[in-house]
Amino acid sequence: MIMKAISKVFIISFIFSFLFISTGHSQYAAKSVRPIHKAYTDSIKKMNYDRVFPFWGAKAYKRGIDIPYPIGFMANYFWMNQGILISNFQLGIDKVPGDGNVDVPLTNLPDSILSFKNNTNMSWSLNVRPDIWLFPFIDLYGIFGYGRSTTTVRPYLPFLGDGEVPADPVEQGIATYGVGALFAGGVGPVWLSLDANVSWNKPELLDKPTMANVIGIRMGKLFKFRRRPQSNVSLWIGTMFVTMQSETKGDIKLGEVIPDVDWDRIGEIGNNYMNWFNGLPKPIQDRVSQTGFHKIFSSIADFNKETTIMYGMDKQVKQHWNGLVGAQYQLNKTWQLRAEGGVVGDRKSFLLSLNYRFLGFKKKAKVL
């Protein structure tokens, strides 16, 4: 039971923050150069663009550049599965919370005592991403969403049989909010984009949100339909870099992670631990005895449901980078549908998006 408690502490304190990922790229500016699109391009150049956004939008149209409608709302479904890393784990004990006496302050546990193997996270989310093209090449957006995350963390302890602690997956809901910016432009026949965002992800089992950052780089080509110049298909490849707030500290009462305490089983685990500890070389015993880990397992019988376990750790994604492939179908300048997959690297993902765009605010008429 105590091992399940410690395992659960690992899980609830690791929040894998990919529910914010929204693939920020939107509809791109494009310049029609094929003869069949000449009439459409000429009509763009003659357009009297009377909208506030994007700034310099009228200049872009006069150059024959078909920019997207400036304001949009994107609905996203995102699924992800990947490995996670946990290091620098710390434990402490406060047997009587509020008495001003911390029995064991946070102390590091060496890898020889505690390590982690094959930790995984699977997440899905639904989010909405409102955005506005501030300039023809800069898009600003927000992210608001909710999803669920299932995390499995596998601690390895040398005094428990084969060492691996059975850990049931922990599932929880996560609310997300964030902001981002997209920079996009064309180079010859291809378009390039750089997308960056920061988000805060609030899980059900933690009091504070976790911050995460995403940078996406994409390169693609747009193919216009011969007789429908406002419709096109865009194909791209790219890469995504993900990092998250690495340090986590918190505390949890023993009774919250073990509602029904089996003290006979706890005593058995304590005996197994002491047998293992007594077989260690003296220098290692001296080091282990100073840790919160030793205090927990050598004095389990003194605990009660109000005993508070304090913890700290560094957490991070297993791989920061992964490769992407994607496609978008633009029905017209109002509606677009896209899909993108993370297919290269440890992180596997799938995104499906529906985007609605409109012209937005008109400029105030000049008073003569």
Secondary structure, 3 states (H helix, E strand, C coil): CHHHHHHHHHHHHCCCCCCCCCCCCCCCCEECCCHHHHHHHHHHHCCCCCECCCCCHHHHHHCCEECCCCEEEEEEEEEEEEEEEEEEEEEEEECCCCCCCCCEEEEECCCCCCEECCCEEEEEEEEEEEEEEEECCEEEEEEEEEEEEEEECCEECCCCCCCECCCCCEEEEEEEEEEEEEEEEEECCEEEEEEEEEEEEEECCCCCCEEEEEEEEEEEEEEECCCCCCCEEEEEEEEEEEEECCEEEEEEEHHHHCCCCCHHHHHHHHHHHHHHHHCCCHHHHHHHCCCHHHHHHHCHHHCCCCCEEEEEEEEEECCCEEEEEEEEEECCCCEEEEEEEEEECCCEEEEEEEEEEECCCECCCCCC
